[in-house]
Amino acid sequence: MIAASLLFNNRPITTGLIVGSILSIVLYTSLWWTISVIFRKKEHQKPVETLFAVLIFVFKLPVVGVALYFIFRYMQVNLFAMVAGIAVTQIAIVCLGTSKLFTRRRAPK
């Protein structure tokens, strides 16, 4: 989609798709890291890591909100393209995750 918007030379749509994709990947990786730190086995877990993970979980959305405020203020971004970038990236992440889940559970022959 990004390549197609570049071909049509539509800068706001391209920027929206890129911002949406990056935003989706950042939110997914931070959520995955936070969950993995919080639910790690207790004997290997340090309390400082858990506190740091909870702080990241709480403060990531306000930070993303401020970043989006500045992006929309200083750049031309198409909102619908950004939502499309978020949606497509989330669908790709879910499809990759489920395909890894199904291939991992196969019994050896």
The 8 nearest C-alpha neighbors of each residue, nearest first, counted from 0:
[[1, 3, 2, 4, 16, 13, 84, 5],
 [0, 2, 4, 3, 13, 5, 16, 17],
 [1, 3, 5, 0, 4, 6, 13, 7],
 [4, 2, 6, 0, 5, 1, 7, 8],
 [3, 5, 1, 7, 6, 2, 13, 9],
 [6, 4, 8, 2, 3, 7, 1, 9],
 [5, 7, 3, 4, 8, 2, 9, 1],
 [6, 8, 4, 5, 9, 3, 2, 10],
 [9, 7, 5, 6, 10, 4, 13, 3],
 [10, 8, 7, 4, 12, 11, 13, 5],
 [9, 11, 13, 12, 8, 14, 5, 75],
 [12, 10, 76, 75, 14, 77, 13, 9],
 [11, 13, 15, 77, 80, 14, 10, 9],
 [14, 12, 10, 16, 15, 11, 4, 1],
 [13, 15, 11, 17, 12, 16, 76, 18],
 [16, 14, 81, 76, 80, 12, 18, 77],
 [15, 17, 84, 81, 19, 80, 13, 14],
 [16, 18, 14, 20, 19, 15, 21, 13],
 [19, 17, 15, 21, 20, 16, 22, 14],
 [20, 18, 81, 84, 85, 22, 16, 17],
 [19, 21, 84, 23, 17, 85, 22, 18],
 [20, 22, 24, 18, 23, 19, 25, 17],
 [23, 21, 19, 25, 20, 24, 18, 26],
 [22, 24, 20, 85, 26, 21, 25, 19],
 [23, 25, 27, 21, 22, 26, 28, 20],
 [26, 24, 22, 28, 27, 23, 29, 21],
 [27, 25, 29, 23, 24, 28, 30, 22],
 [28, 26, 24, 30, 25, 29, 31, 23],
 [27, 29, 31, 25, 30, 26, 32, 24],
 [28, 30, 32, 26, 31, 27, 33, 25],
 [29, 31, 33, 27, 28, 32, 26, 34],
 [32, 30, 28, 34, 29, 33, 27, 35],
 [33, 31, 35, 29, 30, 34, 28, 36],
 [34, 32, 30, 52, 36, 35, 31, 29],
 [33, 35, 37, 31, 36, 32, 38, 30],
 [34, 36, 32, 38, 33, 37, 39, 31],
 [37, 35, 33, 39, 34, 38, 32, 49],
 [36, 38, 34, 49, 35, 39, 33, 52],
 [39, 37, 35, 36, 34, 40, 41, 33],
 [38, 40, 36, 37, 35, 41, 44, 43],
 [41, 39, 42, 43, 38, 44, 37, 36],
 [40, 42, 44, 43, 39, 38, 45, 37],
 [41, 43, 44, 40, 45, 39, 46, 38],
 [44, 42, 41, 40, 45, 39, 46, 36],
 [45, 43, 41, 42, 40, 39, 46, 48],
 [44, 46, 48, 47, 49, 43, 41, 42],
 [47, 45, 49, 48, 50, 44, 51, 41],
 [46, 48, 50, 49, 45, 51, 52, 44],
 [49, 47, 51, 46, 45, 50, 52, 36],
 [50, 48, 52, 46, 51, 47, 37, 53],
 [49, 51, 47, 53, 52, 48, 54, 46],
 [50, 52, 48, 54, 49, 53, 47, 55],
 [53, 51, 49, 33, 55, 50, 54, 48],
 [52, 54, 56, 50, 55, 51, 57, 49],
 [55, 53, 51, 57, 56, 52, 58, 50],
 [54, 56, 52, 58, 53, 57, 59, 51],
 [55, 57, 53, 54, 59, 58, 52, 33],
 [58, 56, 54, 55, 59, 53, 60, 61],
 [57, 59, 55, 60, 61, 56, 54, 62],
 [60, 58, 62, 55, 61, 56, 57, 63],
 [59, 61, 63, 62, 58, 64, 57, 56],
 [62, 60, 64, 63, 58, 59, 65, 57],
 [63, 61, 65, 59, 64, 60, 66, 58],
 [64, 62, 66, 60, 61, 65, 67, 59],
 [63, 65, 61, 67, 62, 66, 60, 68],
 [66, 64, 68, 62, 67, 63, 61, 69],
 [65, 67, 63, 69, 68, 64, 70, 62],
 [68, 66, 70, 64, 69, 65, 71, 63],
 [67, 69, 65, 71, 66, 70, 72, 64],
 [70, 68, 72, 66, 67, 71, 73, 65],
 [71, 69, 67, 72, 74, 68, 73, 66],
 [72, 70, 68, 69, 74, 73, 67, 76],
 [71, 73, 69, 70, 74, 68, 75, 67],
 [72, 74, 70, 71, 69, 75, 68, 76],
 [75, 73, 70, 71, 76, 72, 69, 11],
 [74, 76, 11, 71, 77, 73, 14, 10],
 [77, 75, 11, 15, 14, 74, 78, 71],
 [76, 78, 11, 15, 12, 80, 79, 81],
 [79, 77, 81, 80, 76, 82, 15, 12],
 [80, 78, 82, 81, 77, 83, 15, 12],
 [81, 79, 15, 83, 16, 77, 12, 78],
 [80, 82, 15, 19, 16, 84, 78, 79],
 [81, 83, 79, 85, 84, 80, 86, 19],
 [82, 84, 80, 86, 81, 85, 87, 79],
 [85, 83, 19, 16, 20, 81, 87, 82],
 [84, 86, 19, 82, 23, 20, 88, 83],
 [87, 85, 83, 89, 88, 84, 82, 90],
 [88, 86, 90, 84, 89, 85, 83, 91],
 [87, 89, 91, 85, 90, 86, 20, 84],
 [90, 88, 92, 86, 91, 87, 85, 93],
 [89, 91, 87, 93, 88, 92, 94, 86],
 [90, 92, 88, 94, 89, 93, 95, 87],
 [93, 91, 89, 95, 90, 94, 96, 88],
 [92, 94, 96, 90, 91, 95, 97, 89],
 [95, 93, 91, 97, 96, 92, 98, 90],
 [96, 94, 98, 92, 93, 97, 91, 99],
 [95, 97, 93, 99, 94, 98, 92, 100],
 [98, 96, 100, 94, 99, 95, 93, 101],
 [97, 99, 95, 101, 100, 96, 94, 102],
 [100, 98, 102, 96, 97, 101, 103, 95],
 [101, 99, 97, 103, 98, 102, 96, 104],
 [102, 100, 98, 103, 104, 99, 97, 105],
 [101, 103, 99, 104, 100, 105, 98, 97],
 [102, 104, 100, 101, 105, 99, 98, 106],
 [105, 103, 101, 102, 106, 100, 99, 107],
 [106, 104, 103, 102, 107, 101, 108, 100],
 [105, 107, 104, 108, 103, 102, 101, 100],
 [106, 108, 105, 104, 103, 102, 101, 100],
 [107, 106, 105, 104, 102, 103, 101, 100]]
